[in-house]
Amino acid sequence: MSQEEATAKAAKPADEAAQDGEQKKQEETAEGQEQPRQPAWAARRDLIAHGPDFVSTLVNRDQFGQTGGAHYGDTIFHFGGEAETSRYVSGSIPRSDVEALEVVFHECPSYHKALARLRTDKIVFLSGGRETGRRSAALMLLHRLGITRIRALDHQIPLSALPEQLDTSAGYILRDLAVSRNRPLREPHLLALRERLERTDARLVITVEPSAALGNIPSVRWEPPSAKDMLHSHVTPTTGESAWADLCGLAPVKEFLARHHRPDEIKQFAGRLIACHRGEIDEVQLAAFGETAVTTQVARWLTEDKPELRDKAFLVSLAVFDKAPYAVTAELGDGLFVRLQKIEDPDVPPRIPVFGSSREERLRLARADGYLTAEVTEWGPLEGKFCAAFRDERTARVLLEEVWNLHPSARPALAEWIRKLAEDRRPLVRTRAASAAALLATADLSSALAHLIEPWADARNFNSWLTAANALTMAQLLNVPAILPILHDWCTGENKSRRWTAIRTYGLLGPVHHKKILEALLDAIHQQPRTESDGDGNEDDGVTEEAQQFADALELLLLAVRDPVLTALAERLRTDRSVRPHALLAFLQACKQSKDDDSDRPFVLDWYAQAAAADDPPTARHLASFWDALLADRRHNAPALGILRRWVRAADHDPESESALASLLPALASTPINHRRVSHLLRMVRDSGRAPSPAADRLLKRLPPD
């Protein structure tokens, strides 16, 4: 090796180190640029708008969690009949199975249509989703035509060899014929089958997936009977018709029928219902069946060969994005698939067919419904978004818990994927990342903290802290133990980012536990570490980052809980020097917020108007005392007058705002100095040469004499 080559080789690591250092510097700069702060109230709106249903607790002020579910094995059952086992894959189907099925089978329009076609054409293609009763329908179609010998054919048989299998006068069933663009069913295949059927005087029922490439070959779309009809057919042969009305009116039965179930689940529930009718089990035991059904279905999805890994990833993605736009669910589900594939088979690169997925088929697999709705955005609702939701609301939680606890090999991929979701620019995606972490915390709190929540709380950017706060908020709403002690430790600790996270979480949880949360916040304010300025962007306003955190949390409590928090803080304005600056800043920020309705009226001004109209002197007095304190405070005087100026301007176009100001401003002008401030402000607005304000003139006349 020459000296030049040696020198170059030695220099290469240094060059790479320099490049790495530069890249790290750029990343740190980018992180630093991510710091623009979303207002606390706006962040709360995003959480409520984009979170799962249980987040509505923050609006309804009523804490609740979710229930779990359960699951079944991997045997495929048919509509209304006995379980299909491997011995029936090829060969004769026992006569006893057909006779047992005849007792409980319930006919439906698609069955009659298929029967008419089978009678005339000797062959019918029954198109429908898996586990919808297609096999039972096929058996009954052949049985209704008087066929006593029914044989099941191997579904892997090549199309060209299929006619040779139809060698006797019998009825044949071919389940799940694999027909695709690469293996199409063409007209010569159909003609050969018909010719053979005519020659042997046989009948053939072929079941296919809805996405099967049949081209112009006619088929019948299988739509099973309703769950109520199926349950009726299973129960009444034993209990009699007279008992059906009472059984159908039981609460567990109503709840069961309100959800989607496989035919075999209906058959099993019918057995439980008959047992309840006989007094062998009670209604509580009957109701527990639904929990088992969900968990069994989830286990089948995850442990069987079908669905394939990409569809399993879609199911997990739907668990995170339940009731969210389908396109987002599918898009991000592919990202999870890539990570799972690297674990399962790292030598095979993941292959994603760009146009190969059927939305209808995926929703059928997931037992989900699609619907059009408006998407909530910061610019208002956008109509026409196609969303997807599990039919049973318990599925999402059970699925995530099952993946996290029973399939730990998937944890690294799932955790990495959720952390990536938290970096997305869309509020919906970031919020659902937090909700996924909360659901996983219900299954294993320590692991959810280690893999997701703590890394977010320890990150260097505001969005990650907010995601951690949202996750902890939702975990508490789901009754995860130890969340409140964790918040207390973080809030009174020395880790700045965790302190921020805990304080924001306290603010978000205010509507649920406002007394406990307010006490914790005030305690944290009194115990906060005595440190120098944090140096994170508020020094110009004279407000430290620590003070801003507490003010944001108190603002959320004020706006969400209102009177109880207002009273508690107003009582401390004059007596608690530690709380006073945080309370004033919180109230000032609250005065900048508008209502969420179409009026867009200032929230606090409307609050005062309601108190005045309801003859609620304490609330009106406390609001006025806060305003008096703002006007007397050197730091907040100017921005407070600016808010009043905007309110007066808005009163020119809003009589209700003018009415509220007509009550508020005289209350503020009760002292000489405040009278001068308010009257001067009104005269300045009234006499503005750019846009005079008639409302300001009327309000000025309502002030008491100086």
N, C-alpha and C positions, 0 to 999 in steps of 0.2 A: 504494500500500500504506500502510495506516495505521501510526501509531507502535506501537500495541498489537500489530498483526500482525507487524511487523518484530521487535519484542521477543520475541514468542512463537516466531517462526521461529529467531531467534538462540539462544533458550534450548533449543530442541528437541535439537540435537546434544549439548548439555551434559547434558540429561536422559537421553538415550540412553547417553551415556558413563557417567553415574552408574549406570544400570541394568546396563550391561555390567560395570562394576566390581563391582557387588553380586553379579551372577551369577557372575563369576569368583571372588569371595570365597567364595560358597557352594560352587562346585565344588572350590576348594582345601580347604574345610572337609570336604567329602565325601571327598576324597582322604585327608585326614588321618584320617578316621574308618575308613578301610579298613585301617589298620595292624595290627589284631589279628593276631598271628603264629601261623601254623599250625606246630606242632612239626615239626622236621626229619624225624623218623622217620615221622610221619603223612603228610607231603608225599611222602616216598619211596614209601609204600604206595599213595598215589593214582597216582603215576607208573606203578608196576608194574601196578596194577589196571586202569587206563584206557588205557595206551599200546598201540601196535601190538605185534605178536608179537616184534619184535626187541628190545624192552625186557626180555624175559625174560633177556637177557644179565646184567642186574643181579642176578638170582637164581641163574642157572646158573654165573656167573663164567667164562664162555667167550665171548670176543668174536666176533661174526660180523656180516656185513652182509646185504644182499639182492642178488639178481641183477636184471638189467634185462630188457628185452624188445624186440620190434620189431613192424612193422606192414605192412599191405597197402594196395593201391589201392582205388578206389571202384567197381570193376566188381562187379555182383551175380552170384554164381555159384549154381548149383542143385545139388541133392543128386546126387552121383555122375555129373554130366554135364558138358558143355562150358559155357564162360562165355556168359552171355546178353548180347548187345550190342544197341545201339539198333535195328538193322535188324529184330529180332524182336519189337519192341514191338507191331506190328500187321502182319498178313499171315500167310502160310504159314510154318510152321516146317519147315526142311529135313529131309528124310527121313534124311539122314546123321546128324543130331544125335540123332534118336530111336534109330537103330540102335546108335550108340556108347553111348548111355545104357543100352540094354537089356543090354549086356555086363556092366556094373558095378552095376546097380541091385539093391538088396537089399530084398526085401519084408518087411513087418512087419504086426502085427495091425490097426493103424489103416488101413493100405493095403487090406487085405482087406475091412474094413468099408465103406470108401468105394467099393470096386469093386462090392460087392453093391448098394449104394444107387444107384450110377450105372447099373447094368444094369437095374434095375427102374424108377427114376424119371426116367432120362435127364438128370438134373441132380443135382449134389452140391456142397454148400458145405464146403470144406476149411478148417477154422479152426486156425491155428497161428501161431507167431512168425515174424518175418522171418528169412531165412537159415537155415531148418531143413530145406530140401529140398522145400517144397510144390510148386514148379514141376515138379521132376523127377517127383514123385509124380503130378501132374496129367497129364504126358505119358505116363507108364507106364499110368495108368488107361485113357486113351483107346486106347493101343496094344494093351493086353490084350484089348480088345473088338473087335479087328480093324480099327480105323479107320486108314486110310492117309493121309487128308488131315486135318491138324491145323492150326488157325489160332489165332493170338493176337489178342485184342481189346484195344482201347485202354481202359485202366482209367478214363479220365476221361469215358467216354460216359455220358450221363444214363440213369437206370434206365428211363425211359419209351421211350427210343429203342433200348434193348438188343435187344428181340425182332426188330427190323428187320435187325439185323446177322446173325441166324441164318438165312441165306437159302439155304443149300445143305446137302446131306447130308454133314456133316463133323463132326469133333470140335473143340470150341472151348474155349479157356482164357481166363479173365478173371482177371487177377492183382490182388490188393489192391483189391478193390471198396471204395470209400469209403462205408461205411454207418455212420451215426451217429444220434444223437437228432434232429439237425436234418435229416438226410437218411436216414430210415428205409426199410428194405425191408419193404413191406407185402404182404399176401396177394394182392391183384390183380396186383402185379408178378410174383409167383411163378406165378400161374395163367396169365398171358400168356406167360411164358417156356415153361412146359410145353406149352401149346397150340402154340406155334411149333415147338418141338422135335419134337412128334408129327407135325406137318404136314410138316416137312423131313427127318424121320428122322435127327436130329442128336443129339449129346451135348454137354453143357456142364459144365465144372468151374470153379467160382469159388473163389478163395482169399481169405480175409478174416483180419483181425487177431482175436485172441481177444476183444478188447473191442468188436467190431462189434455194433451193435444189431440183432440178427436176430429178436428177439422170440420167437414160437413156431415160427418156421421151423426145421426140423431141419437139423442140421449134423453133421459128423464132426470130432472133435478130432484133429488130426494130431500124432502122436508118432513121431518118426523112429527108425530102428533105432539100436542102440548104436554107439558109435564103433568098437569092435572089429569088429562085423559089417560096417560100411561099409569099414573098412580092408581087411578080408579080401576083400571083393568087388572092390576095386580092385587088389589085389596078386596074388591067386592066378591070375587069367587069364594072367598073364605068367610067374610063377615056378613055378606048379603047387602042388598041395596039399601035396606032400611037403616043401616048403621053409617052409611057413607056421609050423610049430611052432618051428623055430629062429629065424626072423625075429621072431616074436611074443615070444620070450624075451630079445631084446636090451634092454639097459638104456634106451637112448633111446626105444624103442618103448613100454616099460612106463611111462616118465615121460610120454610124449605121451598115452597112453590114460588116464592118471590125471587129465588136465585136460579141460575142455570146449573143443570146437573146432567151427567151422562146417564143414558138409559140404565146402565148397571147400578148406578148410585140410587136411582129411583126404585129399582127392584129391591135393593138392600134396605132402603128406607121403608118400603112397603112391608117388609118382614118385621121391622121394628114397630111399625104402626099397628100391625096385626097383634104383635105381642102386647102392646099398650092396651089395645081393645080387650084382650083377654085378661088384663091385670097383671101380666108377668113383669112389666117395667112401668115406671111412672113417666110423666111428661118431661121431667128434668132429664132423664136418661134418653128420652126420645129427641129432645132438643140438642143433645150433645152430638148427634150424628153429623150435623153440618160441619162441626169443627173437624171431625175425622176426615170428611170427604175432601176438604180443601188440602189438607196436608198430604193425603194419599196422592192426589193429582199432582201436586208439586214434586213429590218424590219420583213419580213416574216420569215427569218431564226431565228431571235431572239425571236419573240413573239408567234409563233405557237408551238404546242406540238411536232411536227416533224420539224426538227431533234431533237433527244434526247440531253440531256445536254452534254454528252461526245462529240457528233459530233459538238455541238455549240462551245465547247472549242477548238476543232480542227480547226474550221473556224477562230476563233480569233487568234489561233496560226499561221495559214497560213497567216493571215493579217500581222503578225509581221515578218514571215519568207517567204514572197512572193519571188519566184525565188531562194529559198534555197533548200538544200536537203530535200526530202520528209520525210526521216527517222527522221531527226532532228525535223521537224515540228510535226510529230506524237508523238515522244517521249516526247517532252516538252509540247505538248498539253494535255497529260494525267496529267501532274503536275498541269495545270490550272484547269482541270476537278475536281481533288481532292479538290482544294480550293473552287471552286464554289459549289460542293456538300455539303461541310461543312456549307456553308451559307444557301443553299436551304433546306436541310434536315439533320441537324447535328446528328440526331439519327440513320441514315442509313449510314453505312460505304460505301465509294465509291467502286464500283466493276468494275474492268477493265478486260475484257476478253482478255487474252494474245494473242490468235490467232484468235480473232473473227472479226477483221476489214478487209474489202476488200479495197485495195488501189484504185482500179478502181471505186468502188462505192463512196468512199469518194471524189475523184476528181470530179466525176460527180455531186455530191451534191454541191460541192463548185464552180461549173462552172470553173474548173481549168484544165489546161493541164499538163501532165507529159512529161518530155524529159530528155535525157541523155546529160550530159555536163561534163566539167572538173571542179573539185573543186580547188579553189585557196588556197594553203597552203604556209607556209614559206619555204617548201622544193621544191616548184614548183607545177604546176598543176597536179592533180590526175584524170585520165580519168575514165569515167564510173559511175559518180554520177547521180542518178535519182532525178531530181528536179521537183518542182511543182510551177505553177504560175497561178494566176487568169487570165482568158481570158480578162477581162476588168480591166485595170490597176487602175481604180478609186476605185475598190471594197475594197482594203486593207484600204485605208484612211477612206472611208465612214463607214466601219464596226467598226473600232476602235473608231471613233468619236461617232457612235451610241451607242456603249457599254458604253462609258465614260460619255456621256451627258444625254442619255435617260434611262439608266438602272443603276442608282447610287448604287443600292444594290450590283452590281458586282464590284464596285470600289475597296473595300478592297482586294478582291481576285486577281483582275487584277494587282493592284499596288504591292502587295506582290510577285506575280509571276514574274513581270518584274524586281523587285529588286533582286530576286533569279537568274534570267537570267544574271544579271550583275556580278554575282559571278562565273559564269561558266568559266572553263579553256579554252574554245574554243573562239578565237577572233571573229568568226562569230556570236556566240550567244551574246557575250558582246556588239558587235557593233549593233546588231538588238535590243537589250534592249534599247540602246541609241536612235535609230531611232524611236522606239515605243513611247518613252517619247517625242520626237520632234513632232510626229504626234498628240499625245494627247495635246501637248502645243498649237497646232493650234486650238483645240477645246476649251480648258480652260487652259490658261497659268498659272494662280495662283494655280490651283489644281495640275497641272503637276509639278510645282516648289515645292510645299509643299510635295507631295507624293513621288516624284522621284528625281528631279534634285538637290534640296537643300540637301536632305539626302546623296546623293552621294558626293556632294561638301564638306560636313561637316564631311565625314568619315575620318578614320585615315590611309587609304592606297591609294597608287598611282593609282591602277586600278579603284577605285571608282571615283577619281578625273578625270581620263581620260574619263570615261564613261559620267560624267557630262559635260565635255568639248565637247565631241562628240555630246551629245544631244543638247547643246546650239548651236553648229555649224550648225547642221541640222535644228534646229528650225529657225535660221536666214536664211538659204537657202530656207525655206518654207515661208519666209516673215512674221514670227510671230512678231507682234509689241513689242517694248520695250526691245528686246534682247540686242541691243547695249547699251542703258542706263544701263541695269543690269550689263553688262560686265564692263562698266566704274566704276560703284560703287564698284563692287567686286575687280577690279584691283587696285583701289586707297584706298581700305579699309584696315583694320588691321587684318582681318581673313586670316591667312596664306593659308589655303587650298582653300578658295574661290579665293584668289589672284592667286594662281597657276592655278586654273581652268580657270579663265578669261584670263590669259596670254596665256595659251595653245590654248584657243578658238580663240583669236586674231590671233595666228600663223596659225591656220587651215583655218581661213576665209580670209587670205591674198590674195589668187588668185581672190577672188570675189570683195573685197573692199580694194585693197592694199594701196591706198592713205590714206583713212580714218583710216584703221587699223594701218598703220605705224605711223601716227600722234598720235593715241591713245597710242600706245606702248611707243613712245618716251616721251609723256607727263607723262605716268605712271612711266617711269624710273626717270624722274626729280622729281616726287612727291612721290616716294616710301618712306615709313616710315624709319626713322633713328633708326634701332634696332640693337641689338647685333647679332652675328652670329646665324643663325637658328639652327645650330647643327643637320643637317639632312644628313650628310654623305659626304660633299664635302670639309670639312676643310683641309684634307690632301693635296688637290690640291690648296688650297688657294682660292677656289671659293665657295661662299656662295650659299645656296639653292635659294635665291632670284635672284642672278646673273645667275644661271643656268636656271631658268625659263625664264628670258628675252632672254637669248642666244638661248634657244630652239625655242622660238617664232620667233626670227629674222632669225634663220637658216631656218625654214620652209618658211618664206617669201623670203629669198634669193633663195632657191632651186626652189620654185614654181613660183615666179614672175620674178626673175632674174634681168634684166638690170635696171628697175626703182628703185628697192630697193637697188641694188648695188650702183647706183649713189648717192642716198640720204644718204646712210651710209658712202660712201667714202668721201663725202663733210664734214662729221662731225668728221672724224678720227682725224684731227689736231685741231679742234676748240671746240669740245664738250667733256670735260673730263668725264662727266657722262655717255655718250653713248659709248665712245671708248672701254672700257673693254668688254662690252656686245657685241659690233659689232665684235671685234677681236675673242672672243670665238665662236660666231656664225659662222664666216667664217672658223675658224679652224675645227669646227665640220662638216661644209658643205664639206670641203676638204676630209673628210673621207668617204663620201657617193659615191656610184657607180651608174651608170645609170641602169635603169630597163630593158634594152634590153639585147640581148645575148652577147654583147661585154664586159659587166661588166667593162667598162672603167670608171675611176674616173670622177665624174660629173663636178667638177670645171675645171679639166684639159681639158675636152672636150669643156667646155664653152669657155675657153681661145682659144682653137684651132679654134672654129667657129668664134670668134671675129677677130682673126688674119687673117683667110681665107677670111672673108667678108670685110676686110679693115675697121674695126670699132675701130679706135684708142681710143676713150673714154672708151669703155668697157674693152679693153685690158689694158689700162693704170690704170683703177680702180682696176682690178684684181691684177695687178703687185704691185700697191701701198698697197693693203691689205697684199700681201706676204712680201713686204718690212717691213711693220709694225710688222708682226708676227716675222720675223727674228730679229727685233730690240727689241722685247719685252722679258724681262728676263724670264717671266713665260711661254711664248709660244714658245720660240726659239727651245728648244729641241724637243717637239712634232712636230713642223713644219718641222724641218730637218728630222725627222723620216718619215713624210709623203712624202717628196721629195725623200728620199731613196727608199721607196716602189714604187714610180712612176718610178724612174730610173730602178729599177729591172723589173718592168712590161714592160718597153720599149724594153727589150730584146726579147719579144714575141709579141709586138704590134707596128708595124711601125707608126701608127697614133699617138700613145702616144709619141713616140720618136720625131716625127715631131713637136708636140705641145711643148715638152720640149725644143727642139732646138730653139724655139722662146721665150719661157718663161724664161729659165735660163739666157741667155745673158741680158735680161731686168732686172733681179734681181741682176745681177753682175755689175750693173752700178756704185756702190760705192766700194771703196777699201775693206771695212770690209766685205761686202756681197760677193765680188769677192773671198775673201779668204775662206769664209764659203762654197760657192758653189763649188769652185775648190777642196777644201779639201774633201768635201763629194763625189764628182765624183771620185777622186783618190782612196778614201777608198773603194768605191764600185767596181771600176775597178780592183784594186789590191787584192781584197778579195781572199785569198787562197782557201776558201771553194767553191766559185762559181764565177769566174771572169765574168765581165759584158762587152761585146763588145760595147753595147749601151753607157755605161758610158764613154768609151774611145772616141767614136765619139762625144759625147756631150761635153766632155772636150775640144776637139779641136775646137768646135764652139764658146767657150767663147772668149770674147775680151781679148787682152793682159792686164796684170795687170799694 
